[in-house]
Amino acid sequence: MSEGIRQILQAGISAPSGENSQPWLFSIDGNKVDIFNNAQRDTSVYNHNQRSHLVSHGCLIENIFIAAVALGHHARLELFPENANPKLISRFHFTAAEEQDESGLFPYIAQRCTNRKPYKKIPLLSEHRERIAQSITGIGEVKLKLTEDPVAIMRLAEVGALNEKIVFENRALHHFLFEHLTWTKSKDERNPGFYIDTLELPPPAHFLFRMFQSWPLVSFLNTIGFSTLIKKGNQNVYQAASAMGVLMTETKYDLDYINIGRALQRIWLTATKHGLAFQPLTGVLFFMQAIDGGASKRFSTEHIAQVQKHYKIVQKIFDVEHESVAIMFRMGYDGEPSARTSRFPLENFIVKN
Ligand SMILES: Cc1cc2nc3c(=O)[nH]c(=O)nc-3n(C[C@H](O)[C@H](O)[C@H](O)COP(=O)(O)O)c2cc1C
């Protein structure tokens, strides 16, 4: 692998992914790089039909485009280049070229992160609102809608927080969360996952969280309102934001989710550039995708009804008609998060060089 391609892929893999699953594999042949989906990295209901992974691949692709230009390369992309191989998501051909990095986003690839703190409840600066809106120009058919209405933000915070309530009431999702959590920075660096300190838990919850690995304990606590308390706590954090936004598409093809990921990454990097903290809130939307897509047996009847009710809140607030809402997020002004996640070394993702 040339040094140029190494640097481009290194920037690529700082991309976000659901629960930091990092679902990519690279096969490198000269200046051609094939990128495969690693479906095993998330077999949960969040990733029904690989949609969460496809969004993450979109983020990776956007990073690669931005990094290639900034590092003196032209990148030509083919999406799903081989019909017979759906795991082959993208193929890049790199050539040396002097192109202008018009986005100016390259320096923010390394700085971008998820910030789960409460943010200041102040409006977005109009310049920031405009830059965010412009950032996705030219990316497929993705639509972005934002709201800064405090009442809407409060209701959307409740939608976001339903995810955590369901996680603490659904055994498979509870297992999935604790399987991915890493408990110390050094362990996270050795085997990167979902690092506990990035959850920004308040001190008592941080201390008690290890105990909540026990499903019998959590089931018992739920009989006295534990999961509802978790929802309330998260709702309070999520509503501390300047704006909430959604990304949606008219259709639900695999390509749509790649484009959603590319748009998400553009918005996130633009937000980072302007000092805005950012957190995706996607659980309930991915649950809705799974329920619509025939995976309803992985949820209780009560949870299905709650997810449908909360999805309708999103549709109403953002005037969604026939579009499918894939991503919701919050943005706002805040300092640095308390901690950051790690990544596996690039070598771990290379299947052929
Ligand atoms: C498709 C997708 C869905 C995500 N959903 C959520 C979410 O619902 N809540 C959340 O706090 N973070 C969410 N994240 C953020 C990831 O957990 C985060 O990107 C990952 O742990 C790596 O951390 P970093 O973003 O700080 O690099 C999501 C990221 C992606 C790409």
The ligand as an ORCA input file, in Angstrom:
! r2SCAN-3c Opt
* xyz 0 1
  C     -25.340      5.151     12.098
  C     -24.945      5.708     13.444
  C     -25.856      5.707     14.481
  C     -25.510      6.236     15.731
  N     -26.469      6.310     16.712
  C     -26.167      6.870     17.899
  C     -27.172      7.053     18.893
  O     -28.341      6.731     18.701
  N     -26.799      7.611     20.086
  C     -25.509      8.008     20.327
  O     -25.235      8.504     21.416
  N     -24.540      7.855     19.386
  C     -24.844      7.314     18.191
  N     -23.874      7.194     17.222
  C     -22.491      7.593     17.518
  C     -21.576      6.374     17.709
  O     -21.855      5.712     18.913
  C     -20.131      6.870     17.653
  O     -19.897      7.394     16.377
  C     -19.089      5.801     17.923
  O     -19.216      5.301     19.220
  C     -17.674      6.348     17.718
  O     -17.453      7.480     18.522
  P     -17.102      8.918     17.923
  O     -18.277      9.381     17.123
  O     -16.888      9.787     19.121
  O     -15.900      8.791     17.056
  C     -24.204      6.718     15.953
  C     -23.281      6.722     14.897
  C     -23.652      6.244     13.655
  C     -22.677      6.302     12.524
*
